């Protein structure tokens, strides 16, 4: 949960998790035309404000309520 949807590197496939067998770290499909958005944003209804929310979007588009996380290892 946060201020914007989190854009992640996984490809999106609507029914992917219904066929997934290994739940340790599912990566999603190996190809696709949409990337995954996780979480929710300040703009959305509360139904979208959960880390379990997973939507698809076209990665070459930009939105005011989509971002990504930067991580720096010590």
N, C-alpha and C positions, 0 to 999 in steps of 0.2 A: 504494500500500500504506500502511496506517496502522492506527490504533486502531479506527476504525469504518468501515463502508461509507460512501461519499460519495453523498449525495443530490444529483442534478443536475436541471436544469430540463427536459431532453429528455423527450419522451413515449416510452414503451416499446412496441415491436412486435417480437415474438420473431424474425421472419425479415427484419427491415428491411435489415440489412446484406447479405443475400444478393442483394438487388435494387438496392442502391446503385450509382450510376454515377460520382458525383463524390466522391472520397475525400479531397479537400483539407480539408474541414471538414464532415463529415456532421452534420446537425442532428437527424436522426430524423424520424419522421412529424410532421405539423402538428397532429394531435389524438390523443386516446387517453384511456384511463381509468387507466393506470398510468404512473408516472414511472420514471426509470432510477436504479439504484444501481450505483456503480462501485467496484472494488477489493475489499476484504474487511475483516473485523473481527477483533478479538481472540478472538471467540467461535467463529469458523469453522475448518473443516479447511483445511489448507495448499493444497488445490486451488483455493480461492477467493481466495487471497492474491496477486492479480495485477491490474495496472491494466487488463488486457484483459477482466476479468470484468465482465459487464453483465447485470443482473437487473432485473425489473420489480417494482414494489410500489405499493400504493395510497397516494397522497400524504396522505390525510387520517388515516392511521394513524401511530402513533409506535412506535419500537423502541429498545431500550437499546443497540443496536450500529449505529445509523444516525445520521449527522450531516451537516454541510455545511461548506464552507470559506468563510472571510471573507477578502477581499482588499482591501488599501488601497494605492492608487497614491500614489507620493511627490509 
